[in-house]
Amino acid sequence: MTLVILAAGLGSRYGGDSKKQLDIIGENGEIILDYSIFDAIRAGFDRVVLLIKEEHLDAFREKAGVKFEGKIKVEYAFQTISMFSEGYAIPETRKKPWGTAHALLCCKDVVGGDNFAVVNADDFYGKTAYSLAYGHLKNAKHGEFAMIGYLIKNTVTPEGGVSRGICRVEDGFVTGITETHEITKDGGRIYHPSPSGVRGLDPETIVSMNFFCFTPDFFRDMETGFRAFLEENKNDLSSCEYYMALPVQDAVNRGKTMAVYQSRDKWYGVTYRKDKPFVIEGINLLTKEGLYPKKLW
């Protein structure tokens, strides 16, 4: 079973350093990715694919890959703006990648025909999420997808606005997912801007944190969807992004299923530099409680 970790983002809110995924969190030099792979291994995953920028390959091998030798198979995939965009004129001013769904699409040839889960490199999801994902994937058939859902109140930061996939859930399955930006926490209130004004969100709303479980046919869905996305935005390709919510919604509309497994574990992430101390404190607490060894590897 394969775990795909997306680690090629620019990290603009973190300060523009796309290697923020290598920032040290644990007291023995661990990064968030270490905890993700540790949890994946004990859940049963036996291969990890790291999606990165090719120019960061040596850094990831040195600071991450060598730790896992003999513990799990590690492979690398690369994301470039030109991949899967043949026939479209890409503005020279465009520097940012095409978004999370395009990042996953760039892993197509490396993942191959395996069922797989996908996560963000800079998000700490907790042990339960990986166990739920493995349990789903080991029996998943064509088109039987899943998402590990989190309550929005557990995923926002007081440091600034964030993007989340707001989910509509019926009878344990996603019926709709909307990528929503600048979700802000102000005291006990959670809200985001919209064309009709500021909209409040129920703190119990289930959101996607880009922890999905897919069968390999989803790559075909994404490839078709990305071409449609490029065609729709061909008059201005300077900044648009192909978020995971788009192909997921398309797949659901075509009759594929997206089960929701809710994790009650605490989520931690480093959207902003000021988030880092809270992540360190949270993981240290989990370590003291015995959920992780003091030294992972």
Summary of the structure (lengths in Angstrom):
residues: 297
radius of gyration: 18.2
end to end distance: 21.1
largest distance: 54.3
contacts: 945
relative contact order: 0.19
helix: 32%
strand: 26%
